[in-house]
Amino acid sequence: MIPLLAAMMLAPLPAVAMDVIKGELLQGWVLPDGNRVAAIRMTMAPGWKTYWRAPGDMGIPPHFDWTGSENLSAVDVEWPAPTVFREKNLTTIGYRDQVLLPLMITTPDKGAPVMLKTTIDMGVCLDICVPATLHIQGLIDTEATRAVPAIAASLAQRPYSAKEAGVTKATCTMTVTDGDVQLEASLTLPDAGGQEVVVIESGNPDIWVSEADTSRKGNILKAKVDMAHVGGATVAISRAAVRITVLGSKHSVDILGCTPD
């Protein structure tokens, strides 16, 4: 079952007025297929941090709402590799001081500008964590085709793909108990450096996932998590939708999908 504190963190939170985080929209460039690259830069007051898309066992995951945007059919947020924050009895994952999030924007009208509007609900933390909301909008109308260095640098900070990192095998074993699932992943890949942290995402925002218990022996990295539905329903997991991220001191790895053991 979901721990009480984790369930509280997953519940909707009221937005609070915050002066500790600011957001701005950056113009990017036009891709060869006519779609666009842009970015959102978040700047926090010194010492403050915010969360990655999978924030850890007790973090607040960010949520983007693109309602009101024009000439926009899809947005993919590209996340640079985050930092693991280890505190007393708590591990969270995110960014301190500043983060630039590239946006891969799909447009129905390739020759027209994009009016981008977004509301971002997130958590920000110093000694305590509090909810915050950013409202960002702007017209993306550049005709430039050359990459913007700051955005390109953030794209380069994304985790390696499984192929780039030398992953040769990624399997998942699932055990079901009273409707909840325990998933154990076995990954064959070179050491990513230091005390590796493995983050497992189910592909379903209604499924809570615990912090992973991780161990390595040679080229085999194993990680075990518990999963439970936030509404108490039976958990159903598609291995193809499982996303596994390995965060190491040398590099990070993004693994999309796993196979039966």
Buried (B, 14 or more C-beta within 10 A) or exposed (E): EBBEEBEEBBEEBEBEEBEBBBBEBBBBBBBEEEBBBBBBBBBBEEEBBBBBBBBBBBBBBBEBEBEEBBBBEEBEBBBBBBBBBEEEEEBBBBBBEEBBBBBBBBBEEEEEBBBBBBBBBBBBBEEEBBBBBBEBEBEBEBEEEEBBEBBBEBBEBBBBEBEEBEBEBBBBBBEEEEEBBBBBBBBBBBBBEEEBBBBBBBBBEEBBBBBBEBEBEEBEBBBBBBBBBBEEEEBEBEBEEBBBBBBBEEBBBBBBBBEEE
